[in-house]
Amino acid sequence: MANISVRLNEQEEELFKTYAEFMDETLSTLFKKALLEKIEDEFDLKVGQKALAEYEQDPVTYSVAEMRAKYGL
């Protein structure tokens, strides 16, 4: 497993340690969760932007009933 260093100033260290204690989590767990959430948010944004661009090029929509009929569901 890799170890990664993060340089913090005193205020950041105090804030993060206080928050970790408040959340009853380790700093490592909090940093991993925060980074994963950021990655998920960025991914969702990019997927949404791509879907919007595709829709703007061909603004055809289908109802749930139409999709069920189309795919035999």
CORDAPE-V139653 format. One record per residue. N is the residue number from 1. OMEGA is omega in whole degrees, 0 to 359 (NA if undefined). Layout:
N_OMEGA, N_OMEGA
This chain:
1_183, 2_171, 3_180, 4_177, 5_174, 6_179, 7_180, 8_170, 9_185, 10_181, 11_179, 12_180, 13_180, 14_179, 15_183, 16_179, 17_179, 18_179, 19_179, 20_178, 21_179, 22_182, 23_182, 24_179, 25_173, 26_176, 27_180, 28_180, 29_180, 30_179, 31_179, 32_179, 33_181, 34_180, 35_178, 36_178, 37_179, 38_178, 39_179, 40_179, 41_180, 42_178, 43_179, 44_179, 45_181, 46_179, 47_178, 48_178, 49_179, 50_179, 51_178, 52_179, 53_178, 54_179, 55_180, 56_177, 57_182, 58_187, 59_177, 60_177, 61_180, 62_176, 63_177, 64_180, 65_179, 66_179, 67_177, 68_180, 69_182, 70_184, 71_176, 72_181, 73_NA
